[in-house]
Amino acid sequence: MPDLDPEEFRRLGHRYIDWVADHRAGLESRPVRDDVEPGSVRRRFPTEAAEEPQGLDALLERVDEVVVPADTRWQHPGFHAFFPANASLTSLLGEIVAGGLGPQGMLWSTSPACTEVEQALTDQLARALGLGEAFTHPGGGGGSIQDSASSAALVALLAALHRTSGGRWRETGVTGDERVYVTAETHSSLAKAVRVAGLGERGLRVVGFAPGTRTMDPHALAAMLEADASQGLVPAMVCATVGTTGTGAVDPVREIATTAAPYGAWVHVDAAWAGVAALCPEFRYLVDGVELVDSFCTDAHKWLLTAFDASLLWVRDAAALPSALSLTPAYLRDSASDSGAVVDYRDWQVPLGRRFRAMKIWAVLHGQGLQGLRAHLRGHVALADELARRIRAHPMLQLAAEPSLSLLCLRVRTGGAQLEDQAADEAADDRATRSLLAEVNASGRVFLSHTQIDGRFVIRVAFGATTTTRRHLDELWTIITDPVPPTTLR
Ligand SMILES: *Cc1c(COP(=O)(O)O)cnc(C)c1O
């Protein structure tokens, strides 16, 4: 038999689940990151694949030898770098069911359950986030689960190009006159989408910040749209970011949408990391103005307890993506699709095939309830607020950006030895901040990343791992304020 029989799967499955449970239970006794030499993992593999089967008990031993010592532990409670990637155990149970069922959800008819669970859950989440009925399937729009916010931005752009071309894009492709509006804080996936869509770098227009902010200036946007339109260029899409990757800045969605409206540009909201926080009434401001936009994206796979990949994309017009992307070869034609009564999610994405991603989101919603999700989000926001309070009170540290939800940026303040020379002071602070980051990460107990604000080096702290608690904040604070020598853990 070319596969395991179900009884052997049951036996091995128990072992594999035990392995995952032990790994998670033991995470804190390992460093957040291993010191890995490039190529050292690959070298452990023979150049040729084995001819003989080797048994799956033995594979776990190989994983222990080869994989476990060469990892960056995103699920470690001391992981505060980049953004979280919550591979919750709750969601892994849903993954097992999804894989066990093993459907291909490309059309409604290729797995009605795969499609309709996704519709039902994205409708529930649209309501829970306060997006409004217009973004639900019964409301004429609808949600889908994409592999990533990057893909979501790409398909939103394709729908935008189609719409702003008056429906000609499908036939003629781009003209080269289309323009997409972002800021310097917009995620690089938008620039990539512009490139993939064939607009070239000239297709990307970077709008300035409002004075004293890192958010899009609606006046600058208005001027740019007007100048471009008057030259015959086509404003195709404006991307507003809710929670930028660098500092968590929130663009003024309402003003941006109002400004873009007269030009017919598609307005996409990229809320990949922060959007999920709108589940909490106190963070509903994050979706202010969303009733004016065309699409809204937030990742369940960052901070919403769902293992990668699960990016939620809602559109106001359910026909927008299929109009741009639908292609029906004879072998995929069927009566359910022809009836127009169902959604075929292959028309909402670039690939044809699709996984039953909704299953893991269902496990999370079922297992946590909205209450559990809110408590998870609020816990991390409280940690960032507390860390910010301590930084403000510390003589040698400074907030480089105020907390945005569970994210903040800090730098070292060396004290301005050369008060009359601001550039020299800033360079000294940057050097001290770099070396603090290196020392803190060398502890192995925590992992922080960095970014630049106005050309200056700052440390980013993004709380959000599923098991990070107050105790881990205290440990982080101890390490930041009294760097310890590199851990002996490894
Ligand atoms: C993380 C992030 C992305 C990219 O997310 P993927 O789902 O990994 O593609 C896009 N935009 C913002 C604002 C992000 O924080």
The ligand as an SDF file (V2000), in Angstrom:
LIG
                    3D

 15 15  0  0  0  0  0  0  0  0999 V2000
    2.7800   41.6280    7.3840 C   0  0  0  0  0  0  0  0  0  0  0  0
    2.2000   42.6590    6.5170 C   0  0  0  0  0  0  0  0  0  0  0  0
    1.9430   42.3990    5.1670 C   0  0  0  0  0  0  0  0  0  0  0  0
    2.3320   41.1190    4.5060 C   0  0  0  0  0  0  0  0  0  0  0  0
    1.6140   40.0750    5.0530 O   0  0  0  0  0  0  0  0  0  0  0  0
    1.6130   38.6100    4.3920 P   0  0  0  0  0  0  0  0  0  0  0  0
    0.3070   38.0600    4.8380 O   0  0  0  0  0  0  0  0  0  0  0  0
    2.7860   37.9070    4.9720 O   0  0  0  0  0  0  0  0  0  0  0  0
    1.7190   38.7700    2.9310 O   0  0  0  0  0  0  0  0  0  0  0  0
    1.3270   43.3810    4.4300 C   0  0  0  0  0  0  0  0  0  0  0  0
    0.9840   44.5620    4.9720 N   0  0  0  0  0  0  0  0  0  0  0  0
    1.2260   44.8510    6.2650 C   0  0  0  0  0  0  0  0  0  0  0  0
    0.8080   46.1710    6.8190 C   0  0  0  0  0  0  0  0  0  0  0  0
    1.8440   43.9050    7.0800 C   0  0  0  0  0  0  0  0  0  0  0  0
    2.0690   44.1800    8.3630 O   0  0  0  0  0  0  0  0  0  0  0  0
  1  2  1  0
  2  3  1  0
  2 14  2  0
  3  4  1  0
  3 10  2  0
  4  5  1  0
  5  6  1  0
  6  7  2  0
  6  8  1  0
  6  9  1  0
 10 11  1  0
 11 12  2  0
 12 13  1  0
 12 14  1  0
 14 15  1  0
M  END
$$$$
